[in-house]
Amino acid sequence: MNIEKLEEFMLTGKRLATTFRKISTNTSNKNFDKPKPNSNINTKSKIEVKSEPKREFVFPVQKDSLFWCFYIMKYGFESYETLENINIVVEKKLKIECIELLRKNKQLVKAKKIAPLTHIENCLANETKIDMKTFLALCVICDLSMLYLHKKTYFLLSLDEVEDDNSNYDYQSFHIVKRTDDPLKYGVYLNDTDKVEKIKDYVDANYKIENMSKPIKALSAYKVAELVDIAKKLGIETINKTTNKQKNKNEIYELLIQYF
């Protein structure tokens, strides 16, 4: 076997450096290059998509499903489908381009106070999966507003300057991203025809998180009635079954902490 002939297919430091130099000169302020549909890299990792027909969510099966949700939001599901092969080389190339894009738009990320740039760059360059902070940063630099769903909670990322009132949002421009657990996976809602109504339903039925890093404030920030209202939104029982009385403030707060 000729090892030298195989070097072009290996993910070596030298090869990554070469790729980085090539894309750094071509990356625009708001876009990065999409991988071409016809890849010469042979791999068994074909695209598979699992969907929920009733809600029309699509869940990328790649390990870093959150990153590929971002890709679908940015370029559309058809572009994702036309990628003949998705492998570590393709994914790493895109992530390196995202780093360049971040550096050109770092003021946007800083203004949103999402996370330090070093954290986001490290996540893209060295981790196998991006975290939520990195995902939010990518949405910001690519002008992507979105509704994020997890269990009975939601979070709104809007790039429009509106008052803190859900009725003021232009939901038609929003994407819907959903997290499910066991196993952990992320999906994107694809049906634009009823998207606005879906978002309104989700907003009405679920509890709004203001800060993804701190979904709940300190105990002293709430009255008992407020904690009870939050618990009801989340489907948490606040009545002690033994005494048939309402649980106290500390007990309800502890239940909320466990939920988040």
SEGU-25270 format. One record per residue (C-alpha): x, y, z; residue number from 1; residue in one letter. Coordinates in steps of 0.05 Angstrom, whole numbers, plus 5000, padded with zeros to 4 digits. Layout:
<rec><east>X</east><north>Y</north><up>Z</up><k>NUM</k><r>a</r></rec>
...
//
This chain:
<rec><east>5000</east><north>5000</north><up>5000</up><k>1</k><r>m</r></rec>
<rec><east>5026</east><north>5068</north><up>4981</up><k>2</k><r>n</r></rec>
<rec><east>5018</east><north>5112</north><up>5043</up><k>3</k><r>i</r></rec>
<rec><east>5035</east><north>5176</north><up>5005</up><k>4</k><r>e</r></rec>
<rec><east>4975</east><north>5167</north><up>4959</up><k>5</k><r>k</r></rec>
<rec><east>4929</east><north>5162</north><up>5019</up><k>6</k><r>l</r></rec>
<rec><east>4954</east><north>5227</north><up>5051</up><k>7</k><r>e</r></rec>
<rec><east>4906</east><north>5270</north><up>5011</up><k>8</k><r>e</r></rec>
<rec><east>4848</east><north>5234</north><up>5046</up><k>9</k><r>f</r></rec>
<rec><east>4877</east><north>5241</north><up>5116</up><k>10</k><r>m</r></rec>
<rec><east>4853</east><north>5295</north><up>5165</up><k>11</k><r>l</r></rec>
<rec><east>4924</east><north>5317</north><up>5183</up><k>12</k><r>t</r></rec>
<rec><east>4945</east><north>5383</north><up>5214</up><k>13</k><r>g</r></rec>
<rec><east>4979</east><north>5402</north><up>5148</up><k>14</k><r>k</r></rec>
<rec><east>4916</east><north>5388</north><up>5108</up><k>15</k><r>r</r></rec>
<rec><east>4872</east><north>5428</north><up>5155</up><k>16</k><r>l</r></rec>
<rec><east>4921</east><north>5486</north><up>5152</up><k>17</k><r>a</r></rec>
<rec><east>4919</east><north>5484</north><up>5076</up><k>18</k><r>t</r></rec>
<rec><east>4843</east><north>5483</north><up>5077</up><k>19</k><r>t</r></rec>
<rec><east>4841</east><north>5541</north><up>5125</up><k>20</k><r>f</r></rec>
<rec><east>4886</east><north>5584</north><up>5081</up><k>21</k><r>r</r></rec>
<rec><east>4844</east><north>5570</north><up>5020</up><k>22</k><r>k</r></rec>
<rec><east>4777</east><north>5588</north><up>5051</up><k>23</k><r>i</r></rec>
<rec><east>4801</east><north>5648</north><up>5091</up><k>24</k><r>s</r></rec>
<rec><east>4810</east><north>5688</north><up>5027</up><k>25</k><r>t</r></rec>
<rec><east>4741</east><north>5672</north><up>5000</up><k>26</k><r>n</r></rec>
<rec><east>4695</east><north>5680</north><up>5060</up><k>27</k><r>t</r></rec>
<rec><east>4647</east><north>5738</north><up>5055</up><k>28</k><r>s</r></rec>
<rec><east>4618</east><north>5777</north><up>5114</up><k>29</k><r>n</r></rec>
<rec><east>4553</east><north>5738</north><up>5118</up><k>30</k><r>k</r></rec>
<rec><east>4564</east><north>5673</north><up>5079</up><k>31</k><r>n</r></rec>
<rec><east>4610</east><north>5614</north><up>5075</up><k>32</k><r>f</r></rec>
<rec><east>4620</east><north>5566</north><up>5017</up><k>33</k><r>d</r></rec>
<rec><east>4573</east><north>5507</north><up>5013</up><k>34</k><r>k</r></rec>
<rec><east>4605</east><north>5440</north><up>4999</up><k>35</k><r>p</r></rec>
<rec><east>4592</east><north>5417</north><up>4928</up><k>36</k><r>k</r></rec>
<rec><east>4540</east><north>5362</north><up>4919</up><k>37</k><r>p</r></rec>
<rec><east>4588</east><north>5317</north><up>4880</up><k>38</k><r>n</r></rec>
<rec><east>4643</east><north>5300</north><up>4928</up><k>39</k><r>s</r></rec>
<rec><east>4703</east><north>5258</north><up>4908</up><k>40</k><r>n</r></rec>
<rec><east>4711</east><north>5233</north><up>4979</up><k>41</k><r>i</r></rec>
<rec><east>4684</east><north>5162</north><up>4985</up><k>42</k><r>n</r></rec>
<rec><east>4647</east><north>5148</north><up>5049</up><k>43</k><r>t</r></rec>
<rec><east>4592</east><north>5102</north><up>5074</up><k>44</k><r>k</r></rec>
<rec><east>4560</east><north>5159</north><up>5114</up><k>45</k><r>s</r></rec>
<rec><east>4501</east><north>5175</north><up>5068</up><k>46</k><r>k</r></rec>
<rec><east>4450</east><north>5226</north><up>5090</up><k>47</k><r>i</r></rec>
<rec><east>4391</east><north>5197</north><up>5127</up><k>48</k><r>e</r></rec>
<rec><east>4334</east><north>5238</north><up>5153</up><k>49</k><r>v</r></rec>
<rec><east>4284</east><north>5219</north><up>5206</up><k>50</k><r>k</r></rec>
<rec><east>4222</east><north>5262</north><up>5209</up><k>51</k><r>s</r></rec>
<rec><east>4159</east><north>5272</north><up>5250</up><k>52</k><r>e</r></rec>
<rec><east>4104</east><north>5274</north><up>5197</up><k>53</k><r>p</r></rec>
<rec><east>4052</east><north>5307</north><up>5241</up><k>54</k><r>k</r></rec>
<rec><east>4097</east><north>5365</north><up>5261</up><k>55</k><r>r</r></rec>
<rec><east>4142</east><north>5364</north><up>5201</up><k>56</k><r>e</r></rec>
<rec><east>4207</east><north>5368</north><up>5239</up><k>57</k><r>f</r></rec>
<rec><east>4270</east><north>5340</north><up>5207</up><k>58</k><r>v</r></rec>
<rec><east>4326</east><north>5313</north><up>5251</up><k>59</k><r>f</r></rec>
<rec><east>4395</east><north>5309</north><up>5218</up><k>60</k><r>p</r></rec>
<rec><east>4427</east><north>5242</north><up>5237</up><k>61</k><r>v</r></rec>
<rec><east>4498</east><north>5269</north><up>5239</up><k>62</k><r>q</r></rec>
<rec><east>4531</east><north>5269</north><up>5307</up><k>63</k><r>k</r></rec>
<rec><east>4532</east><north>5345</north><up>5309</up><k>64</k><r>d</r></rec>
<rec><east>4458</east><north>5352</north><up>5293</up><k>65</k><r>s</r></rec>
<rec><east>4454</east><north>5422</north><up>5321</up><k>66</k><r>l</r></rec>
<rec><east>4507</east><north>5447</north><up>5271</up><k>67</k><r>f</r></rec>
<rec><east>4469</east><north>5415</north><up>5213</up><k>68</k><r>w</r></rec>
<rec><east>4405</east><north>5448</north><up>5238</up><k>69</k><r>c</r></rec>
<rec><east>4442</east><north>5513</north><up>5230</up><k>70</k><r>f</r></rec>
<rec><east>4463</east><north>5493</north><up>5160</up><k>71</k><r>y</r></rec>
<rec><east>4391</east><north>5477</north><up>5141</up><k>72</k><r>i</r></rec>
<rec><east>4367</east><north>5544</north><up>5170</up><k>73</k><r>m</r></rec>
<rec><east>4420</east><north>5581</north><up>5130</up><k>74</k><r>k</r></rec>
<rec><east>4416</east><north>5546</north><up>5063</up><k>75</k><r>y</r></rec>
<rec><east>4351</east><north>5506</north><up>5064</up><k>76</k><r>g</r></rec>
<rec><east>4335</east><north>5433</north><up>5068</up><k>77</k><r>f</r></rec>
<rec><east>4343</east><north>5422</north><up>4993</up><k>78</k><r>e</r></rec>
<rec><east>4415</east><north>5444</north><up>4997</up><k>79</k><r>s</r></rec>
<rec><east>4426</east><north>5396</north><up>5055</up><k>80</k><r>y</r></rec>
<rec><east>4393</east><north>5339</north><up>5016</up><k>81</k><r>e</r></rec>
<rec><east>4437</east><north>5350</north><up>4955</up><k>82</k><r>t</r></rec>
<rec><east>4501</east><north>5339</north><up>4995</up><k>83</k><r>l</r></rec>
<rec><east>4519</east><north>5270</north><up>4970</up><k>84</k><r>e</r></rec>
<rec><east>4566</east><north>5255</north><up>5028</up><k>85</k><r>n</r></rec>
<rec><east>4573</east><north>5287</north><up>5096</up><k>86</k><r>i</r></rec>
<rec><east>4636</east><north>5268</north><up>5132</up><k>87</k><r>n</r></rec>
<rec><east>4685</east><north>5298</north><up>5181</up><k>88</k><r>i</r></rec>
<rec><east>4725</east><north>5333</north><up>5126</up><k>89</k><r>v</r></rec>
<rec><east>4663</east><north>5368</north><up>5098</up><k>90</k><r>v</r></rec>
<rec><east>4639</east><north>5387</north><up>5168</up><k>91</k><r>e</r></rec>
<rec><east>4707</east><north>5412</north><up>5191</up><k>92</k><r>k</r></rec>
<rec><east>4715</east><north>5455</north><up>5128</up><k>93</k><r>k</r></rec>
<rec><east>4648</east><north>5488</north><up>5142</up><k>94</k><r>l</r></rec>
<rec><east>4665</east><north>5500</north><up>5215</up><k>95</k><r>k</r></rec>
<rec><east>4732</east><north>5532</north><up>5198</up><k>96</k><r>i</r></rec>
<rec><east>4695</east><north>5579</north><up>5150</up><k>97</k><r>e</r></rec>
<rec><east>4647</east><north>5595</north><up>5207</up><k>98</k><r>c</r></rec>
<rec><east>4707</east><north>5616</north><up>5249</up><k>99</k><r>i</r></rec>
<rec><east>4729</east><north>5665</north><up>5195</up><k>100</k><r>e</r></rec>
<rec><east>4658</east><north>5692</north><up>5192</up><k>101</k><r>l</r></rec>
<rec><east>4657</east><north>5701</north><up>5267</up><k>102</k><r>l</r></rec>
<rec><east>4721</east><north>5740</north><up>5266</up><k>103</k><r>r</r></rec>
<rec><east>4693</east><north>5787</north><up>5213</up><k>104</k><r>k</r></rec>
<rec><east>4629</east><north>5798</north><up>5253</up><k>105</k><r>n</r></rec>
<rec><east>4655</east><north>5794</north><up>5324</up><k>106</k><r>k</r></rec>
<rec><east>4622</east><north>5859</north><up>5345</up><k>107</k><r>q</r></rec>
<rec><east>4554</east><north>5828</north><up>5332</up><k>108</k><r>l</r></rec>
<rec><east>4569</east><north>5770</north><up>5378</up><k>109</k><r>v</r></rec>
<rec><east>4598</east><north>5815</north><up>5432</up><k>110</k><r>k</r></rec>
<rec><east>4537</east><north>5860</north><up>5430</up><k>111</k><r>a</r></rec>
<rec><east>4492</east><north>5800</north><up>5444</up><k>112</k><r>k</r></rec>
<rec><east>4537</east><north>5777</north><up>5501</up><k>113</k><r>k</r></rec>
<rec><east>4529</east><north>5704</north><up>5482</up><k>114</k><r>i</r></rec>
<rec><east>4598</east><north>5677</north><up>5498</up><k>115</k><r>a</r></rec>
<rec><east>4672</east><north>5696</north><up>5491</up><k>116</k><r>p</r></rec>
<rec><east>4697</east><north>5689</north><up>5420</up><k>117</k><r>l</r></rec>
<rec><east>4752</east><north>5642</north><up>5444</up><k>118</k><r>t</r></rec>
<rec><east>4699</east><north>5594</north><up>5470</up><k>119</k><r>h</r></rec>
<rec><east>4660</east><north>5595</north><up>5405</up><k>120</k><r>i</r></rec>
<rec><east>4722</east><north>5586</north><up>5362</up><k>121</k><r>e</r></rec>
<rec><east>4747</east><north>5529</north><up>5405</up><k>122</k><r>n</r></rec>
<rec><east>4679</east><north>5495</north><up>5400</up><k>123</k><r>c</r></rec>
<rec><east>4680</east><north>5499</north><up>5324</up><k>124</k><r>l</r></rec>
<rec><east>4753</east><north>5479</north><up>5316</up><k>125</k><r>a</r></rec>
<rec><east>4763</east><north>5426</north><up>5368</up><k>126</k><r>n</r></rec>
<rec><east>4697</east><north>5397</north><up>5393</up><k>127</k><r>e</r></rec>
<rec><east>4658</east><north>5342</north><up>5358</up><k>128</k><r>t</r></rec>
<rec><east>4593</east><north>5379</north><up>5372</up><k>129</k><r>k</r></rec>
<rec><east>4577</east><north>5452</north><up>5380</up><k>130</k><r>i</r></rec>
<rec><east>4541</east><north>5477</north><up>5442</up><k>131</k><r>d</r></rec>
<rec><east>4481</east><north>5522</north><up>5447</up><k>132</k><r>m</r></rec>
<rec><east>4522</east><north>5585</north><up>5456</up><k>133</k><r>k</r></rec>
<rec><east>4560</east><north>5571</north><up>5392</up><k>134</k><r>t</r></rec>
<rec><east>4495</east><north>5556</north><up>5356</up><k>135</k><r>f</r></rec>
<rec><east>4465</east><north>5623</north><up>5379</up><k>136</k><r>l</r></rec>
<rec><east>4528</east><north>5660</north><up>5357</up><k>137</k><r>a</r></rec>
<rec><east>4523</east><north>5629</north><up>5287</up><k>138</k><r>l</r></rec>
<rec><east>4450</east><north>5650</north><up>5282</up><k>139</k><r>c</r></rec>
<rec><east>4469</east><north>5721</north><up>5301</up><k>140</k><r>v</r></rec>
<rec><east>4524</east><north>5730</north><up>5249</up><k>141</k><r>i</r></rec>
<rec><east>4480</east><north>5699</north><up>5195</up><k>142</k><r>c</r></rec>
<rec><east>4417</east><north>5740</north><up>5211</up><k>143</k><r>d</r></rec>
<rec><east>4376</east><north>5680</north><up>5232</up><k>144</k><r>l</r></rec>
<rec><east>4318</east><north>5692</north><up>5280</up><k>145</k><r>s</r></rec>
<rec><east>4292</east><north>5629</north><up>5313</up><k>146</k><r>m</r></rec>
<rec><east>4246</east><north>5598</north><up>5364</up><k>147</k><r>l</r></rec>
<rec><east>4280</east><north>5544</north><up>5406</up><k>148</k><r>y</r></rec>
<rec><east>4237</east><north>5490</north><up>5438</up><k>149</k><r>l</r></rec>
<rec><east>4256</east><north>5442</north><up>5494</up><k>150</k><r>h</r></rec>
<rec><east>4204</east><north>5404</north><up>5535</up><k>151</k><r>k</r></rec>
<rec><east>4153</east><north>5456</north><up>5557</up><k>152</k><r>k</r></rec>
<rec><east>4198</east><north>5516</north><up>5548</up><k>153</k><r>t</r></rec>
<rec><east>4217</east><north>5563</north><up>5491</up><k>154</k><r>y</r></rec>
<rec><east>4269</east><north>5615</north><up>5476</up><k>155</k><r>f</r></rec>
<rec><east>4265</east><north>5670</north><up>5423</up><k>156</k><r>l</r></rec>
<rec><east>4325</east><north>5696</north><up>5387</up><k>157</k><r>l</r></rec>
<rec><east>4304</east><north>5757</north><up>5347</up><k>158</k><r>s</r></rec>
<rec><east>4352</east><north>5802</north><up>5309</up><k>159</k><r>l</r></rec>
<rec><east>4298</east><north>5856</north><up>5304</up><k>160</k><r>d</r></rec>
<rec><east>4295</east><north>5910</north><up>5356</up><k>161</k><r>e</r></rec>
<rec><east>4225</east><north>5901</north><up>5385</up><k>162</k><r>v</r></rec>
<rec><east>4193</east><north>5912</north><up>5452</up><k>163</k><r>e</r></rec>
<rec><east>4190</east><north>5854</north><up>5500</up><k>164</k><r>d</r></rec>
<rec><east>4123</east><north>5832</north><up>5474</up><k>165</k><r>d</r></rec>
<rec><east>4113</east><north>5768</north><up>5435</up><k>166</k><r>n</r></rec>
<rec><east>4060</east><north>5801</north><up>5391</up><k>167</k><r>s</r></rec>
<rec><east>4111</east><north>5848</north><up>5360</up><k>168</k><r>n</r></rec>
<rec><east>4154</east><north>5794</north><up>5328</up><k>169</k><r>y</r></rec>
<rec><east>4152</east><north>5779</north><up>5254</up><k>170</k><r>d</r></rec>
<rec><east>4145</east><north>5704</north><up>5262</up><k>171</k><r>y</r></rec>
<rec><east>4147</east><north>5690</north><up>5187</up><k>172</k><r>q</r></rec>
<rec><east>4221</east><north>5704</north><up>5187</up><k>173</k><r>s</r></rec>
<rec><east>4233</east><north>5656</north><up>5246</up><k>174</k><r>f</r></rec>
<rec><east>4260</east><north>5585</north><up>5243</up><k>175</k><r>h</r></rec>
<rec><east>4237</east><north>5533</north><up>5293</up><k>176</k><r>i</r></rec>
<rec><east>4289</east><north>5488</north><up>5326</up><k>177</k><r>v</r></rec>
<rec><east>4269</east><north>5432</north><up>5372</up><k>178</k><r>k</r></rec>
<rec><east>4310</east><north>5392</north><up>5422</up><k>179</k><r>r</r></rec>
<rec><east>4288</east><north>5322</north><up>5443</up><k>180</k><r>t</r></rec>
<rec><east>4321</east><north>5279</north><up>5497</up><k>181</k><r>d</r></rec>
<rec><east>4337</east><north>5205</north><up>5503</up><k>182</k><r>d</r></rec>
<rec><east>4371</east><north>5206</north><up>5455</up><k>183</k><r>p</r></rec>
<rec><east>4391</east><north>5278</north><up>5451</up><k>184</k><r>l</r></rec>
<rec><east>4378</east><north>5306</north><up>5381</up><k>185</k><r>k</r></rec>
<rec><east>4358</east><north>5371</north><up>5347</up><k>186</k><r>y</r></rec>
<rec><east>4309</east><north>5383</north><up>5291</up><k>187</k><r>g</r></rec>
<rec><east>4284</east><north>5439</north><up>5246</up><k>188</k><r>v</r></rec>
<rec><east>4213</east><north>5454</north><up>5226</up><k>189</k><r>y</r></rec>
<rec><east>4205</east><north>5455</north><up>5151</up><k>190</k><r>l</r></rec>
<rec><east>4133</east><north>5474</north><up>5135</up><k>191</k><r>n</r></rec>
<rec><east>4129</east><north>5549</north><up>5122</up><k>192</k><r>d</r></rec>
<rec><east>4054</east><north>5550</north><up>5106</up><k>193</k><r>t</r></rec>
<rec><east>4032</east><north>5541</north><up>5178</up><k>194</k><r>d</r></rec>
<rec><east>4096</east><north>5563</north><up>5213</up><k>195</k><r>k</r></rec>
<rec><east>4068</east><north>5628</north><up>5242</up><k>196</k><r>v</r></rec>
<rec><east>4008</east><north>5593</north><up>5274</up><k>197</k><r>e</r></rec>
<rec><east>4054</east><north>5538</north><up>5301</up><k>198</k><r>k</r></rec>
<rec><east>4099</east><north>5590</north><up>5334</up><k>199</k><r>i</r></rec>
<rec><east>4040</east><north>5626</north><up>5365</up><k>200</k><r>k</r></rec>
<rec><east>4014</east><north>5559</north><up>5393</up><k>201</k><r>d</r></rec>
<rec><east>4083</east><north>5542</north><up>5422</up><k>202</k><r>y</r></rec>
<rec><east>4089</east><north>5612</north><up>5453</up><k>203</k><r>v</r></rec>
<rec><east>4020</east><north>5608</north><up>5485</up><k>204</k><r>d</r></rec>
<rec><east>4029</east><north>5538</north><up>5513</up><k>205</k><r>a</r></rec>
<rec><east>4100</east><north>5540</north><up>5539</up><k>206</k><r>n</r></rec>
<rec><east>4143</east><north>5578</north><up>5589</up><k>207</k><r>y</r></rec>
<rec><east>4189</east><north>5631</north><up>5560</up><k>208</k><r>k</r></rec>
<rec><east>4263</east><north>5629</north><up>5579</up><k>209</k><r>i</r></rec>
<rec><east>4297</east><north>5696</north><up>5578</up><k>210</k><r>e</r></rec>
<rec><east>4368</east><north>5671</north><up>5586</up><k>211</k><r>n</r></rec>
<rec><east>4391</east><north>5604</north><up>5560</up><k>212</k><r>m</r></rec>
<rec><east>4449</east><north>5602</north><up>5609</up><k>213</k><r>s</r></rec>
<rec><east>4404</east><north>5618</north><up>5668</up><k>214</k><r>k</r></rec>
<rec><east>4333</east><north>5594</north><up>5653</up><k>215</k><r>p</r></rec>
<rec><east>4309</east><north>5612</north><up>5723</up><k>216</k><r>i</r></rec>
<rec><east>4327</east><north>5670</north><up>5769</up><k>217</k><r>k</r></rec>
<rec><east>4347</east><north>5668</north><up>5842</up><k>218</k><r>a</r></rec>
<rec><east>4295</east><north>5646</north><up>5893</up><k>219</k><r>l</r></rec>
<rec><east>4289</east><north>5717</north><up>5921</up><k>220</k><r>s</r></rec>
<rec><east>4266</east><north>5743</north><up>5854</up><k>221</k><r>a</r></rec>
<rec><east>4199</east><north>5706</north><up>5857</up><k>222</k><r>y</r></rec>
<rec><east>4136</east><north>5707</north><up>5898</up><k>223</k><r>k</r></rec>
<rec><east>4103</east><north>5641</north><up>5914</up><k>224</k><r>v</r></rec>
<rec><east>4046</east><north>5654</north><up>5865</up><k>225</k><r>a</r></rec>
<rec><east>4097</east><north>5667</north><up>5809</up><k>226</k><r>e</r></rec>
<rec><east>4132</east><north>5601</north><up>5822</up><k>227</k><r>l</r></rec>
<rec><east>4065</east><north>5565</north><up>5822</up><k>228</k><r>v</r></rec>
<rec><east>4047</east><north>5595</north><up>5754</up><k>229</k><r>d</r></rec>
<rec><east>4114</east><north>5574</north><up>5725</up><k>230</k><r>i</r></rec>
<rec><east>4105</east><north>5504</north><up>5753</up><k>231</k><r>a</r></rec>
<rec><east>4036</east><north>5498</north><up>5721</up><k>232</k><r>k</r></rec>
<rec><east>4064</east><north>5519</north><up>5653</up><k>233</k><r>k</r></rec>
<rec><east>4117</east><north>5464</north><up>5660</up><k>234</k><r>l</r></rec>
<rec><east>4067</east><north>5412</north><up>5683</up><k>235</k><r>g</r></rec>
<rec><east>4098</east><north>5407</north><up>5752</up><k>236</k><r>i</r></rec>
<rec><east>4053</east><north>5386</north><up>5810</up><k>237</k><r>e</r></rec>
<rec><east>4054</east><north>5436</north><up>5867</up><k>238</k><r>t</r></rec>
<rec><east>4007</east><north>5400</north><up>5915</up><k>239</k><r>i</r></rec>
<rec><east>4035</east><north>5355</north><up>5969</up><k>240</k><r>n</r></rec>
<rec><east>3998</east><north>5289</north><up>5960</up><k>241</k><r>k</r></rec>
<rec><east>4007</east><north>5270</north><up>6033</up><k>242</k><r>t</r></rec>
<rec><east>3980</east><north>5334</north><up>6064</up><k>243</k><r>t</r></rec>
<rec><east>3938</east><north>5356</north><up>6004</up><k>244</k><r>n</r></rec>
<rec><east>3966</east><north>5425</north><up>6014</up><k>245</k><r>k</r></rec>
<rec><east>4008</east><north>5468</north><up>5968</up><k>246</k><r>q</r></rec>
<rec><east>4083</east><north>5459</north><up>5973</up><k>247</k><r>k</r></rec>
<rec><east>4122</east><north>5517</north><up>6003</up><k>248</k><r>n</r></rec>
<rec><east>4165</east><north>5566</north><up>5964</up><k>249</k><r>k</r></rec>
<rec><east>4231</east><north>5529</north><up>5973</up><k>250</k><r>n</r></rec>
<rec><east>4201</east><north>5462</north><up>5952</up><k>251</k><r>e</r></rec>
<rec><east>4170</east><north>5490</north><up>5889</up><k>252</k><r>i</r></rec>
<rec><east>4234</east><north>5526</north><up>5871</up><k>253</k><r>y</r></rec>
<rec><east>4274</east><north>5462</north><up>5880</up><k>254</k><r>e</r></rec>
<rec><east>4227</east><north>5426</north><up>5832</up><k>255</k><r>l</r></rec>
<rec><east>4239</east><north>5480</north><up>5780</up><k>256</k><r>l</r></rec>
<rec><east>4314</east><north>5475</north><up>5789</up><k>257</k><r>i</r></rec>
<rec><east>4310</east><north>5400</north><up>5777</up><k>258</k><r>q</r></rec>
<rec><east>4267</east><north>5410</north><up>5715</up><k>259</k><r>y</r></rec>
<rec><east>4317</east><north>5457</north><up>5683</up><k>260</k><r>f</r></rec>
//
